[in-house]
Structure formats: C-alpha cells, structure tokens
Amino acid sequence: MSSEELQQLENSIGKIISINSFFSTTMIEKQALQFVTVTCEPPNNRLEKVLFKITADPRVGSTKPFANIRNMSYFPNESEVLFMLGSIFQLNEVERNQGEDGKLAIIRMSLCGNTNDDFNKLYDYMKEQNGTEETNLLSLGHVLCSMGQFNLAEQYCHRFLKELSLVDSLRVDVYCELGIIAKSTEQYDKSLELYHKALECSMQSRPSDHVAIANIHNSIGEVHWAKDEQNQALESFKQAVAILEQAHHGMHHDMALFQDNIGRAYEYQKKYSEAVVYYARSLMIRQKCLPSDDPELAMSFTNVGSMRLCLNMPDLASAHLKRALEIRRKKLPPQHPDIAVSEKNLGDLYERQGKSELARKHFMQALEIQKNSLPYDHPDIAKTEKHLGDFYEHHGEYQLALESFEKALKIYEKTMKSNQLEHPIIEKIKQDIERVSKAV
C-alpha cells in the first residue's frame, strides 16, 4: 500500500470503507504474515507493508457476507475466508511500527451489519458497479482477473466449467472470461479459440442477432488487434456493428464501443476522416444513453477532438477536448491518469494554436499527475517525457529536451523485453539524444 493511502486511512479512523471486490483473508495470522515479511524496497520508499485484522461477528445484521471456503479453495491449508464484494467495514485503528522489523502497519477494522439503510444503499451501489448479481466461482474468477490474479482466476473458471452441463448457457460466459484471461496473458491464439467456443455455444442457444453474439465478435476483433492483425480486427468489429443494426439496436450502449474500435482501426491507418465519423457516432450514442457528465462521454469527446486536431481543425477540436477535461475533473479523482490524458491533449491543442506557454502548462500538469498516480517507470510517463522533449527542442530549450529524452529512454529500456530493445521508439529517442546533445 502506498504511504499516501495508509495516511488517508489513518485520517479516516471511525469511518466506514467498502471493498469493491471479493476480499480474500485467512484465519491464520502466521499465514498472512508470510505475505508481508518478504523484503521489499520500493522506489522512494513510497510503499508500506500492511496487515489487515478484521473482526467479523456473524450475529451482526441479517445476512453474513463472508464464508469459510477452505473446502472449495485451491489452498485448503490457508483456512481462507472470503468476503463478498461490497462488504462494509468500520475502520477502528491503524498501528504503525509493528512486526519484527518495526516496518509493519496493522489496520484493524470491524465488519458492519446490514441493518443500516446507508450500508444497504452502498452495498447495492458496489454490486451494480461490479455487475455481479450472484456470487459463484465465475464471478470470483472475474474479480481475480480484474485484480491481475490470472492463474487463480483461470483455475476457478475451469472448476466452474466442470460443474456446468453441456447445454448450460453459462458456459458462454465462462469461455468469454477465459478468453479475457488468455488475452491478458498474451496467449492470443488460445484466447481466439476460447472466444470461438463461446460464439459456437451462443449461436446454439440465442438468436443470431443477439447482443451477446455481437459482443463476442467484438472481443475476437480485440484479440486480432492485439496480435497486430488489423484487417481481421476491423472485419470482426464491423460484424459486431452489423449484428446490432440487424437487430435494430443501432443506439444500444455497446454499439458505442464497437464504433470506437472501428474508429481506432482507421486512426491507426491514419485515415482520420473515416475515424472521426465512427468516433462521432460513438459520441452520439453515448450522449443518448448516458448522463451528460459520465466519464465515458469524456473518452468520446477526446476521440473526436483528437481526430479534429489530426485533420488540422484546432478550433473544432477545442470544444471537444475542453469538455472532456471538464467532465474528468468533475467526476474523477484529481490525480486520475485520464485527467493527465486530457491535460496532454489540451497541450497539443494550444501548441497547434501557437500558444506555447499554455501548452507548456498543460504538458507539465499531465506529467505531474502521471508521476503521482502511476509507477515511476510506467510507459505513459515515458511517452509524456518524449513529448516534452520534442516540445523543448522545438522551442530551443535543448538542455531540458535532453533531460526529457534521457528520462524517456531510461524507462523504455527498463520496461521493454530484451527482444524489444531495438524497438523503433528506442532507436528514435537515441537519435533525439544524439541530435540535441550537439546543440547543448
């Protein structure tokens, strides 16, 4: 946990917190301590080792949102207790300087009952946000996947699959979840195989123009995209659109995503005139389906505005990019990475309009947010440093340009795989450094 997050918890003693995922715990303290006794030296000492100690009285409230799943767990010796998503706790105490090395923080909290209307409303909200109506091994696998626990997520999904009959419609959902897991671990051919199984099962039990079938085609397209197979990806995205149009679901919320993906494919091909058409369609759908300040709308405004910039229409781009930033500042935490994206986009806009000081201001704000919200070696930080280097060089600030290029190169060289060290972006930055060094 970051030092900032731990401090925020210390400042919230006596308040309630809600867990927006399944929460895996153990009855054995020594077992839990094994996870925190591993030596860790994070950069700038910004991370803290923490141990949660939870008091959960089954007599509190009319329902019990936790269960001992030792008999179901792949690790029965851990005496695992699972709290369901939306579980609400009262924060009682934070003790620092604990453990053998004096570097452990113990966070004590108690499970709250569901007799309070506010607790019930908060739980319903968390359940809605996570899209989970029922707690089962598939929903557990989904949450584990979203947490990056791909191996464990895959194990639970396969276990659930074995429990289903060959004609159970839930097999489609399991195959799709396994497809997501395989894609997330870059097993693209395996992912495609699983999505095609999901498509086959879905075609047997649903009409050919069902929304779920359209979504599977879109997912297949996204895997092809990850494999750098743009033509196959575009074909699948268009198939997803055609299915919804056939079902007269042209304004369905999912259609916005499909239109975005087609727009992205054309953007990649530098066909900006075609891309902006699909991005604009997506924006129109979201404006009809969502509240006026929904963060998804900010993404659509960003896409349309960015294409307007690429088409050298900065005045038309301005309103869209400013609206995107306005929504994100209103609806997202102040250090959210998406706000950094909007800051950077406005910097591009002002640079195009010749307003260099405003551009500099927004570029620097984007970088500051990224440094506060992302790991210090995140590729997005490298991209912004590269962008700043280009900006500084264009304005004759060669020393600053050199420093930014060197920071970008250091991140890329650290984060890219050994077989990617001759990647074009690395070669380009090396050329930038060589060129700017001569001007310093």
C-alpha positions in Angstrom: 0.0 0.0 0.0 1.3 3.5 -0.8 2.3 5.8 2.0 -0.4 8.2 0.9 -3.1 5.5 1.0 -2.0 4.5 4.5 -2.1 8.1 5.7 -5.5 8.5 4.2 -6.7 5.5 6.3 -5.2 7.0 9.4 -7.1 10.1 8.8 -10.3 8.1 8.4 -10.4 6.3 11.8 -14.0 5.8 12.9 -15.4 6.0 9.3 -16.6 3.2 7.1 -14.9 1.8 4.0 -16.3 -0.5 1.3 -14.4 -3.2 -0.6 -15.2 -3.1 -4.3 -14.1 -6.7 -5.0 -14.0 -10.0 -3.3 -11.7 -9.9 -0.3 -9.7 -13.0 0.4 -8.4 -13.4 4.0 -7.1 -16.2 6.3 -7.9 -17.3 9.8 -4.2 -18.0 10.4 -2.2 -14.9 11.3 1.1 -16.5 10.6 -0.1 -17.4 7.1 -1.0 -13.8 6.4 2.3 -12.6 7.8 4.1 -14.7 5.2 2.9 -12.3 2.6 4.2 -9.2 4.3 7.6 -10.5 5.6 9.1 -10.6 2.1 11.7 -7.9 1.9 10.6 -5.1 -0.4 12.5 -2.0 -1.3 10.1 0.2 -3.4 11.4 3.3 -5.1 11.5 6.4 -2.9 10.1 4.2 0.0 6.6 5.1 -1.1 5.1 1.7 -0.3 4.2 0.3 3.2 3.8 -3.2 4.4 0.3 -3.6 6.0 -1.7 -6.4 7.7 -5.5 -6.1 8.0 -7.0 -7.6 11.2 -10.8 -8.0 10.8 -13.4 -8.7 13.4 -16.4 -10.3 11.8 -19.3 -11.2 14.0 -21.8 -13.5 12.2 -24.5 -12.3 14.5 -24.3 -8.7 13.2 -27.0 -8.0 10.7 -29.5 -10.3 9.0 -27.0 -11.6 6.4 -23.5 -12.9 6.6 -21.4 -11.5 3.7 -18.4 -13.9 4.3 -17.8 -17.6 4.3 -15.0 -20.0 5.1 -14.2 -21.5 1.7 -11.5 -23.9 2.9 -13.2 -26.9 1.3 -13.5 -25.0 -2.1 -10.1 -23.3 -2.1 -7.2 -24.5 -4.1 -5.2 -23.8 -0.9 -7.1 -25.6 1.9 -4.3 -25.2 4.4 -4.7 -21.4 4.4 -8.2 -21.6 6.0 -9.4 -19.0 3.6 -12.3 -16.7 4.5 -13.9 -14.9 1.6 -15.7 -11.6 2.0 -18.1 -10.8 -0.9 -17.8 -7.6 -2.9 -19.5 -4.6 -1.3 -18.6 -5.7 2.3 -18.6 -2.7 4.5 -16.2 -2.2 7.4 -15.6 0.3 10.1 -12.0 1.5 10.4 -11.0 1.2 14.1 -7.3 1.7 14.4 -4.0 1.9 12.5 -0.9 0.8 14.3 2.4 1.7 12.8 5.9 0.4 13.6 4.8 -3.2 14.2 6.3 -6.6 13.2 9.8 -7.9 13.8 11.4 -5.2 11.7 9.2 -2.4 13.0 8.0 -1.6 9.5 4.6 -3.2 9.5 1.4 -1.3 9.9 -1.6 -3.1 11.3 -5.0 -1.9 10.2 -7.9 -3.0 12.5 -11.5 -2.9 11.2 -14.8 -4.5 12.0 -17.5 -5.8 9.7 -20.6 -3.7 9.7 -24.1 -5.1 9.7 -26.7 -4.5 7.0 -29.3 -3.1 9.3 -28.4 0.5 8.3 -30.1 1.8 5.2 -26.9 3.7 4.2 -25.0 0.4 4.3 -27.6 -1.3 2.1 -27.5 1.5 -0.4 -23.7 1.5 -0.6 -23.7 -2.3 -1.0 -26.2 -2.1 -3.8 -24.1 0.5 -5.5 -21.0 -1.6 -5.3 -22.8 -4.6 -6.6 -24.1 -2.6 -9.5 -20.7 -1.2 -10.3 -19.2 -4.7 -10.5 -22.0 -6.1 -12.5 -22.4 -9.1 -10.1 -25.9 -10.4 -9.3 -24.8 -13.8 -8.0 -21.7 -14.9 -6.1 -20.2 -18.0 -7.8 -16.9 -19.3 -9.0 -17.3 -17.4 -12.3 -17.9 -14.0 -10.5 -14.9 -14.8 -8.3 -12.8 -15.6 -11.3 -13.9 -12.3 -12.9 -12.8 -10.3 -9.9 -9.5 -12.1 -9.6 -8.8 -11.4 -13.3 -9.5 -7.7 -12.8 -7.0 -7.8 -9.9 -4.4 -9.4 -12.2 -4.5 -12.8 -10.5 -4.8 -14.6 -13.8 -3.6 -18.1 -12.8 -6.0 -18.3 -9.9 -8.8 -16.7 -12.0 -8.3 -19.4 -14.7 -8.4 -22.2 -12.1 -11.7 -21.1 -10.6 -13.2 -20.6 -14.1 -12.2 -24.1 -15.2 -13.6 -25.5 -11.9 -16.9 -23.8 -12.5 -17.0 -25.0 -16.1 -16.7 -28.6 -14.9 -19.8 -28.1 -12.8 -22.0 -27.0 -15.7 -23.9 -29.2 -18.1 -23.0 -29.1 -21.8 -26.2 -27.2 -22.5 -25.9 -24.6 -19.7 -25.9 -21.1 -21.2 -23.4 -20.0 -18.5 -20.7 -21.9 -20.5 -20.7 -18.9 -22.9 -19.8 -16.6 -20.0 -17.1 -18.9 -18.8 -15.5 -19.2 -22.2 -15.5 -15.5 -22.6 -13.9 -15.0 -19.2 -11.2 -17.5 -20.0 -10.7 -15.7 -23.3 -10.2 -12.4 -21.4 -7.6 -14.2 -19.1 -5.7 -15.6 -22.1 -5.7 -12.3 -23.9 -4.4 -10.6 -20.7 -1.5 -13.0 -20.5 -0.8 -12.6 -24.2 -1.9 -16.1 -25.2 -3.7 -14.7 -28.2 -4.3 -17.9 -30.2 -5.7 -19.6 -27.1 -7.9 -16.6 -26.5 -9.3 -16.7 -30.0 -10.0 -20.5 -29.6 -12.0 -19.8 -26.4 -13.9 -16.9 -27.9 -14.9 -19.1 -30.9 -16.1 -21.7 -28.4 -18.2 -19.0 -26.8 -19.5 -18.0 -30.2 -20.4 -21.6 -31.1 -22.3 -22.1 -27.8 -24.0 -18.8 -28.0 -25.2 -19.4 -31.6 -26.8 -22.7 -30.4 -28.9 -21.1 -27.7 -29.5 -17.5 -28.9 -30.8 -15.7 -31.9 -28.2 -14.8 -34.5 -28.7 -11.1 -33.8 -28.4 -11.3 -30.1 -26.3 -8.6 -28.3 -24.1 -11.2 -26.7 -23.1 -12.6 -30.1 -22.2 -9.1 -31.2 -20.0 -8.6 -28.1 -18.2 -11.9 -28.8 -17.4 -10.8 -32.4 -16.1 -7.5 -30.9 -13.9 -9.4 -28.4 -12.5 -11.6 -31.2 -11.6 -8.3 -33.0 -9.8 -7.0 -30.0 -7.7 -10.2 -29.8 -6.8 -9.8 -33.5 -5.9 -6.2 -32.8 -3.6 -7.3 -30.0 -2.0 -9.7 -32.5 -1.4 -6.8 -34.9 -3.9 -8.3 -37.3 -5.7 -5.0 -38.2 -7.7 -6.3 -41.2 -9.1 -9.3 -39.3 -9.8 -7.0 -36.3 -11.7 -4.5 -38.5 -13.7 -7.3 -40.0 -14.8 -8.5 -36.6 -15.7 -5.0 -35.4 -17.8 -4.4 -38.4 -19.5 -7.8 -37.9 -20.4 -6.7 -34.4 -21.9 -3.5 -35.7 -23.9 -5.3 -38.4 -25.4 -7.7 -35.9 -26.8 -4.9 -33.7 -28.0 -3.0 -36.8 -29.8 -6.1 -37.9 -31.5 -6.3 -34.5 -32.4 -2.6 -34.7 -30.1 -1.9 -31.8 -28.3 1.0 -33.5 -28.4 3.1 -30.4 -27.5 0.3 -27.9 -24.8 1.3 -25.5 -22.5 -1.5 -26.6 -22.7 -0.1 -30.2 -20.6 2.9 -28.9 -17.7 0.6 -28.1 -17.9 -1.2 -31.5 -17.9 2.2 -33.3 -14.9 3.3 -31.2 -13.0 0.2 -32.2 -13.6 0.8 -35.9 -12.6 4.4 -35.4 -9.4 3.3 -33.7 -8.6 0.9 -36.6 -8.9 3.8 -39.1 -6.9 6.1 -36.9 -4.1 3.5 -36.8 -4.2 3.5 -40.6 -4.0 7.4 -40.5 -7.4 7.5 -42.2 -8.5 10.3 -39.9 -11.5 11.4 -42.0 -13.0 7.9 -41.6 -12.0 7.6 -38.0 -13.7 10.8 -36.9 -17.0 9.6 -38.5 -17.1 6.5 -36.3 -15.9 8.3 -33.2 -18.7 10.9 -33.7 -21.3 8.1 -34.0 -20.0 6.7 -30.7 -20.3 10.1 -29.1 -23.9 10.5 -30.3 -24.9 7.1 -28.9 -23.3 7.8 -25.5 -25.0 11.2 -25.4 -28.3 9.5 -25.7 -27.5 6.6 -23.3 -25.5 8.2 -20.5 -25.7 11.2 -18.1 -24.1 14.4 -19.5 -21.1 14.1 -17.2 -20.4 10.4 -17.5 -16.6 9.7 -17.8 -17.3 7.5 -20.9 -18.5 10.7 -22.6 -15.2 12.3 -21.9 -13.5 9.4 -23.8 -15.7 10.1 -26.8 -15.1 13.8 -26.7 -11.4 13.1 -26.5 -11.5 10.8 -29.6 -13.4 13.3 -31.7 -11.3 16.2 -30.6 -8.1 14.3 -31.2 -9.1 13.5 -34.8 -10.1 17.1 -35.4 -6.5 18.0 -34.4 -5.1 15.4 -36.7 -7.2 16.9 -39.5 -5.7 20.3 -38.7 -9.0 21.7 -37.3 -7.9 23.0 -33.9 -10.9 25.3 -33.4 -13.3 22.5 -33.9 -11.2 20.3 -31.7 -11.1 22.8 -28.9 -14.7 22.4 -27.6 -14.5 18.6 -27.5 -11.1 18.5 -25.7 -12.1 21.1 -23.2 -15.4 19.3 -22.5 -13.5 16.0 -21.9 -11.2 17.7 -19.3 -14.2 19.4 -17.7 -16.0 16.0 -17.2 -12.9 14.2 -15.9 -12.1 16.9 -13.4 -15.7 16.8 -12.1 -16.1 13.0 -11.9 -12.6 11.6 -11.4 -10.1 11.9 -8.5 -7.8 14.8 -9.1 -4.8 12.5 -9.7 -6.5 10.2 -12.1 -4.4 9.2 -15.2 -7.3 10.1 -17.6 -7.1 13.7 -16.4 -3.4 13.6 -17.5 -4.5 12.4 -20.9 -6.9 15.4 -21.2 -4.2 17.8 -20.0 -1.8 16.5 -22.6 -4.4 16.8 -25.3 -5.0 20.4 -24.4 -1.3 21.0 -24.5 -1.3 19.6 -28.1 -4.2 22.0 -29.0 -2.5 25.1 -27.6 0.7 24.2 -29.3 -1.1 23.9 -32.6 -2.6 27.3 -32.0 0.8 28.8 -31.2 0.0 29.3 -27.5 3.3 27.8 -26.3 3.1 28.8 -22.6 -0.4 27.4 -22.2 0.8 24.2 -24.0 3.8 24.0 -21.6 1.5 24.4 -18.6 -0.8 21.5 -19.6 2.1 19.2 -20.6 3.7 19.8 -17.1 0.3 19.2 -15.4 -0.1 15.9 -17.3 3.4 14.8 -16.3 2.8 15.7 -12.6 -0.4 13.7 -12.4 1.2 10.7 -14.0 4.1 10.8 -11.6 1.7 10.9 -8.7 -0.7 8.2 -9.9 1.5 5.7 -11.9 4.6 3.7 -11.1 7.7 5.7 -11.7 8.7 3.5 -14.7 5.2 3.4 -16.4 5.3 3.7 -20.2 2.8 6.6 -20.2 5.4 8.7 -18.3 8.0 7.8 -20.9 5.6 8.9 -23.6 5.0 12.3 -21.9 8.7 12.8 -21.3 9.3 12.1 -25.0 6.6 14.5 -25.9 8.0 17.2 -23.6 11.5 16.6 -25.2 10.0 17.3 -28.6 8.4 20.5 -27.3 11.5 21.8 -25.6 13.6 21.1 -28.7 11.1 22.9 -30.9 11.4 26.0 -28.7 15.2 25.8 -28.5 15.4 24.6 -24.9 18.0 21.9 -25.7 19.2 21.1 -22.1 15.6 20.5 -21.0 14.9 18.5 -24.1 18.0 16.3 -23.5 16.9 15.6 -19.9 13.4 14.6 -21.0 14.7 12.4 -23.8 17.1 10.6 -21.4 14.3 10.0 -18.8 12.1 8.5 -21.5 14.9 6.3 -22.8 15.7 5.0 -19.3 12.0 4.0 -18.8 11.7 2.3 -22.2 14.9 0.4 -21.8 13.8 -0.8 -18.3 10.3 -1.8 -19.2 10.7 -3.4 -22.6 11.5 -7.0 -23.0 15.1 -7.9 -24.1 14.0 -8.7 -27.6 12.4 -5.3 -27.9 15.5 -3.2 -27.2 15.8 -2.4 -30.9 12.2 -1.2 -30.9 11.7 1.9 -33.2 10.8 4.2 -30.3 14.1 3.4 -28.6 16.0 4.0 -31.7 14.2 7.2 -32.3 14.9 8.6 -28.8 18.6 7.6 -29.2 18.6 9.7 -32.3 16.9 12.6 -30.5 19.5 12.5 -27.7 22.4 12.4 -30.2 20.9 15.4 -32.2 20.1 17.5 -29.1 23.4 16.8 -27.4 25.2 18.6 -30.3 23.1 21.7 -29.7 23.6 21.9 -25.9 
